[in-house]
Amino acid sequence: MNHYSRRGGFPNPTLELSPMIPDWLPYLLNGILLLAIASIIYYGIRLGITPMPSSRKAVATFLNLIPDATDGKIVDLGSGWGTLAYPIAKQFPGAEVVGCELSPIPWLYSRVKGVFVRRPNLTLRRQSVFDADLSSVDVVVVYLHPAAMRKLGPKFERELLPGTLVLSNTFPVPTWEPAQTIHLGKSWLSTSNDIYVYHV
Ligand SMILES: C[S@@+](CC[C@H](N)C(=O)[O-])C[C@H]1O[C@@H](n2cnc3c(N)ncnc32)[C@H](O)[C@@H]1O
């Protein structure tokens, strides 16, 4: 009698796997998934923005706008999943790249990614962008929201040294005149996308 006829039909995969998978494991995994989703939603509401990554086009534009010889400090304010910070750290191995992110799940993801994608020049801090020390920074990259940009303007004016390059995705620094605005056009998730370039 073969395997199928003994059971009167197709084998039940749950029964076949049950000796290996404890009953409580699916509940634990579901619980972790729900907590992760709840955390992303909670921090999205609290911080005023979801961890929406920069588009590929935006990442490529940021990389083109940062001068080749940059070997100082580059800060990503609100580094999310590391979508921007990792390519920057790769392209500028001589620079010290720092990302600040408060939302625990994207931050944790970006840290775990570092186990597989080694970037010794990249530090990802669980820190508010408003607590980041910007006094010795050469380049700031940022993709936040209008209220955060309003609050960051005075911080930039207090802390950034003359000559610092500031690149902002989608939302401008409201009181500043950009040296350049790059139109990226529509992406599948947004109506239009601009990158604002400022020289302090
Ligand atoms: C639109 S995402 C951009 C992510 C990444 N910089 C990129 O371009 O792909 C903005 C990120 O900023 C984070 N964020 C918002 N306010 C923050 C704050 N006050 N301190 C730290 N991170 C913040 C959000 O959690 C989110 O992950």
The ligand as an ORCA input file, in Angstrom:
! r2SCAN-3c Opt
* xyz 0 1
  C       9.951     58.961      3.966
  S      11.008     58.002      4.982
  C      12.575     58.209      4.206
  C      13.514     57.064      4.463
  C      14.890     57.192      3.810
  N      15.568     58.407      4.197
  C      14.781     57.151      2.311
  O      14.934     58.215      1.669
  O      14.541     56.072      1.757
  C      11.122     59.069      6.408
  C      11.657     58.359      7.651
  O      11.912     59.333      8.647
  C      11.587     58.781      9.918
  N      11.340     59.886     10.829
  C      10.320     60.778     10.806
  N      10.455     61.670     11.812
  C      11.582     61.327     12.475
  C      12.245     61.865     13.614
  N      11.785     62.930     14.274
  N      13.389     61.273     14.039
  C      13.875     60.174     13.365
  N      13.292     59.621     12.297
  C      12.155     60.190     11.855
  C      10.342     57.953      9.622
  O      10.147     56.963     10.610
  C      10.674     57.357      8.255
  O      11.294     56.116      8.369
*
